[in-house]
Amino acid sequence: MAAREMPTVLIPNTYNGILDYLAQRTADTIGNQVNRSSLVVVGNVRHTESRSIPVRLEDVTALQPWISGEPGTVPEITIFATRVEVEEELVGDAGANHVEIAYPGTRGSGGTDFFPNFNVDDRGLLFLRNIPPDAAYAPYIQQPAYQLSPGEKGMRSFFVTDYDDKGDPFTRDETARVEETIAAVRCYGSLPEEEKALHQSLLQDLDHTNPRVVYHAIRALAHQGDSTVAQIFKDRLLGATEELRVRLMLGLWILGDKKSAENILNEFFQEYGKYAWLRNYGIEPTVTQADQEPDTLFGPDPSEIKGD
């Protein structure tokens, strides 16, 4: 499958424009990831296969995007299925010791839907949702079955195969990152529902050792709109890592303390150089004449790159 170019968006070259963009880039906290999922599991990939299933005449029109087969032959739909052994359920109830992930596709390279590649014996974290019952291909999939939650690209594996500059494969250990995410899912699942209790728990999570828990707490508190939280955010700026300073800055921005957020952003610009700092986020100035400040910037579409 050919690599898809990352779409970009234009960003006003103003404090407002940059802060709005960064707020969108960092909106996908662990809480949002869980809320989009009906099932979150740690599991092992045990089997992958493709199934070619004859299509009933009455379904041919609805299934046209996925139908394969030579003209004059019985039309078929191919289902790419992955069986995952469940090691631990973090969210939801699979009702079994395994789950099936299924996607429709075509035999050629022109399939219309994204479907991820899974490797047998891979172990990792999966954010899943039930296949919509009104999907045209749902009757051709063994139920219950799942697909990746929106925004997920595949299994978050403990060990990832990568390639060096010479094209030789090597294994990258992502265990610490995945375990951190698993712990954050557990922490999010333990939050109380009652408003005051939730507020107090989120305040306590600001001091959590897991950064994903902290980032969610900052964003959730900001969206609660309690202006007294602004000073709490400011108190945590001193000695904070750069990434935490960014999250606190954006929390202040969402809370409505625009001036404080702009001052922090200006501190980053003064410390690193404006465009050097923005390049850390893939943000570049649009082409202008020499010595002319650009009116707009461009950067990766925030809906494609979501930070937790």
C-alpha positions in Angstrom: 0.0 0.0 0.0 1.5 3.3 -1.1 2.3 5.8 1.6 -0.2 8.7 1.8 1.1 12.2 1.9 0.4 14.0 5.2 -2.2 16.8 4.5 -1.4 20.2 5.8 -3.4 23.2 7.0 -2.7 27.0 7.0 -2.1 28.6 10.3 -2.3 32.4 10.9 1.1 33.7 11.9 -0.2 35.2 15.1 -0.2 34.1 18.8 -3.9 33.3 18.5 -3.4 31.2 15.4 -0.4 29.3 16.7 -2.0 28.6 20.1 -5.3 27.5 18.5 -3.4 25.1 16.2 -1.3 23.6 19.1 -4.5 23.2 21.2 -5.9 21.1 18.4 -2.7 19.1 18.0 -2.7 18.1 21.6 -6.5 17.6 22.1 -6.4 13.8 21.8 -5.7 12.9 25.4 -5.9 9.3 26.8 -9.5 10.1 27.9 -10.6 10.9 24.3 -8.9 7.8 23.0 -10.7 5.6 25.5 -14.0 7.3 24.9 -13.8 6.5 21.2 -13.3 2.8 22.0 -15.8 0.1 23.0 -12.9 -2.3 23.9 -9.3 -1.7 24.9 -7.2 -4.8 25.4 -3.6 -6.0 25.7 -3.2 -9.0 23.4 -1.2 -11.2 21.1 -1.8 -11.6 17.4 -2.3 -15.4 16.8 -3.6 -15.7 13.3 -4.3 -13.6 10.2 -6.2 -14.7 7.1 -8.2 -13.5 4.1 -11.6 -14.9 3.4 -13.3 -14.7 0.0 -17.1 -14.9 0.4 -19.7 -15.0 -2.4 -21.9 -11.9 -2.4 -25.6 -12.3 -2.5 -27.3 -10.7 -5.5 -29.3 -8.2 -3.4 -26.1 -6.9 -1.8 -24.0 -6.4 -5.0 -24.8 -2.6 -5.3 -24.1 -1.8 -1.7 -20.9 -3.8 -1.6 -19.6 -2.5 -4.9 -16.5 -0.7 -3.4 -15.2 -4.0 -2.0 -16.3 -6.5 -4.6 -13.6 -8.6 -6.4 -13.7 -11.2 -9.1 -13.4 -11.4 -12.8 -16.3 -10.2 -15.0 -18.8 -13.0 -15.5 -17.9 -14.8 -12.3 -19.7 -14.8 -9.0 -18.8 -11.5 -7.2 -17.0 -11.9 -3.9 -16.0 -9.8 -1.0 -12.7 -10.4 0.7 -12.5 -10.1 4.5 -9.1 -9.6 6.1 -9.4 -11.1 9.6 -7.0 -11.0 12.5 -7.4 -13.2 15.6 -6.0 -11.7 18.8 -5.6 -13.6 22.1 -6.7 -11.3 24.9 -4.2 -11.0 27.7 -6.0 -8.3 29.7 -9.2 -6.3 29.2 -8.7 -2.6 30.2 -12.0 -1.3 28.9 -15.2 -3.2 27.8 -15.9 -6.9 27.8 -15.0 -9.1 24.9 -16.9 -12.0 26.3 -14.1 -14.4 25.2 -10.4 -15.0 25.5 -9.9 -13.7 21.9 -11.2 -11.0 19.6 -11.4 -10.8 15.8 -10.5 -7.7 13.9 -12.0 -7.6 10.4 -11.8 -5.3 7.4 -13.2 -5.6 3.9 -10.9 -5.1 1.0 -10.2 -6.1 -2.6 -7.7 -8.5 -4.1 -6.0 -5.8 -6.1 -4.2 -2.6 -4.9 -7.3 -0.4 -5.4 -9.1 -1.2 -2.1 -11.1 1.8 -1.0 -10.7 1.3 2.8 -7.7 1.6 5.1 -7.0 -1.7 6.8 -4.0 -2.2 9.1 -1.3 -4.9 8.8 -0.9 -7.2 11.8 2.0 -9.6 12.3 1.6 -13.0 14.0 3.1 -13.0 17.5 3.0 -9.3 17.8 2.0 -8.3 21.4 0.6 -4.9 22.3 -2.2 -2.5 23.1 -5.3 -2.2 20.9 -8.0 0.5 21.0 -11.1 -1.1 19.3 -14.7 -0.4 18.4 -17.5 -2.7 17.3 -18.1 -2.9 13.6 -21.2 -0.8 12.9 -24.2 -3.1 12.5 -25.4 -0.9 9.6 -22.1 -1.3 7.6 -23.0 -2.9 4.3 -20.4 -5.6 4.8 -21.4 -6.5 8.4 -23.4 -9.6 7.4 -20.3 -11.0 5.8 -18.2 -10.8 9.0 -18.3 -13.3 11.8 -19.7 -11.5 14.8 -18.6 -10.3 17.3 -15.8 -8.5 15.5 -14.0 -5.2 15.8 -12.0 -2.6 14.0 -9.5 -0.1 15.2 -11.0 3.0 16.9 -10.9 6.2 14.9 -7.4 7.7 14.7 -5.7 4.4 15.5 -3.2 3.1 12.9 -2.6 -0.4 14.3 -1.5 -2.3 17.4 0.7 -0.3 19.8 3.3 -3.0 20.0 5.8 -3.6 22.8 8.5 -4.3 20.2 8.5 -2.6 16.8 10.4 -3.6 13.7 12.1 -0.6 12.1 14.7 -0.1 9.4 18.1 1.7 9.5 19.6 4.0 6.9 20.8 0.9 4.9 17.4 -0.7 4.9 18.3 -3.4 7.4 15.6 -4.3 10.0 16.1 -3.8 13.7 13.8 -4.2 16.7 12.9 -1.1 18.7 11.8 -1.6 22.3 8.6 0.4 23.0 7.7 -1.4 26.2 8.1 1.7 28.5 5.8 3.8 26.2 3.1 1.2 25.9 3.2 0.3 29.6 2.8 4.1 30.3 -0.3 4.2 28.1 -1.8 1.1 29.7 -1.3 2.7 33.1 -3.0 5.9 31.9 -6.0 3.9 30.6 -6.4 2.3 34.0 -6.1 5.6 35.7 -8.7 7.2 33.4 -11.0 4.3 34.1 -10.8 4.8 37.8 -11.9 8.5 37.7 -15.1 9.2 39.6 -18.2 10.5 37.7 -19.5 12.9 40.3 -18.5 16.4 39.3 -16.8 17.6 42.5 -15.0 14.3 43.1 -13.8 14.3 39.5 -12.5 17.8 39.9 -10.5 16.8 43.0 -9.1 13.7 41.3 -8.0 15.6 38.3 -6.2 18.1 40.6 -4.4 15.2 42.2 -3.5 13.8 38.8 -1.5 17.0 38.0 1.2 15.6 40.2 1.0 12.1 38.7 4.3 10.5 37.6 2.7 9.3 34.3 2.8 12.2 31.8 -0.2 10.9 29.9 -2.3 11.1 33.1 -1.0 14.6 33.7 -1.8 15.8 30.1 -5.3 14.5 30.4 -5.8 16.2 33.7 -4.7 19.5 32.4 -7.0 19.4 29.4 -10.0 18.1 31.4 -9.5 20.8 34.1 -9.2 23.5 31.4 -12.4 22.4 29.8 -14.2 22.5 33.2 -13.7 26.3 33.0 -12.8 26.9 36.6 -10.8 30.1 36.5 -9.1 29.3 39.9 -7.2 26.5 38.1 -5.2 29.1 36.1 -3.0 29.9 39.1 -2.5 26.2 39.8 -1.3 25.8 36.3 1.1 28.8 36.6 2.5 27.4 39.9 3.5 24.2 38.0 5.4 26.0 35.3 8.6 26.5 37.4 10.9 23.5 36.8 8.5 21.8 34.4 9.8 20.0 31.3 9.3 21.8 28.0 6.5 19.4 27.0 4.7 20.0 30.3 5.1 23.8 29.9 3.5 23.5 26.5 0.5 21.6 28.0 0.1 24.1 30.8 0.3 27.0 28.4 -2.5 25.4 26.3 -4.5 24.7 29.5 -4.3 28.4 30.3 -5.3 29.3 26.7 -8.4 27.1 26.9 -9.3 28.5 30.3 -9.3 32.0 28.7 -6.1 33.3 30.3 -4.9 34.4 26.9 -2.2 36.8 28.0 -0.4 34.3 30.2 -0.5 31.7 27.4 0.9 34.3 24.9 3.7 35.2 27.3 4.7 31.6 27.7 4.7 31.1 23.9 6.9 34.2 23.6 9.3 32.8 26.1 9.7 29.7 23.9 10.3 31.9 20.9 12.9 34.0 22.8 14.7 30.9 24.1 14.9 28.8 20.9 14.1 31.2 18.1 10.5 31.4 16.8 10.8 29.3 13.6 13.3 26.8 15.1 10.8 26.1 17.9 7.8 25.8 15.6 9.7 23.3 13.4 9.6 20.9 16.3 5.9 20.6 15.4 6.4 20.5 11.7 5.3 24.1 11.3 7.0 26.1 8.6 6.5 29.7 7.3 4.9 30.1 3.9 7.2 31.5 1.2 7.6 35.2 1.3 10.0 37.8 0.0 13.3 38.1 1.9 13.1 39.9 5.3 9.3 39.8 5.2 7.4 38.2 8.0 4.9 35.7 6.5 1.2 36.2 7.2 0.6 32.4 7.4 2.4 29.2 8.4 1.6 25.7 7.4 1.7 22.5 9.4 0.4 18.9 9.5 -3.3 18.6 9.7 -4.1 18.3 13.5 -6.7 15.7 12.8 -4.0 13.4 11.4 -1.4 14.0 14.2 -2.9 13.7 17.6 -0.8 14.0 20.7 -1.9 12.4 24.0 
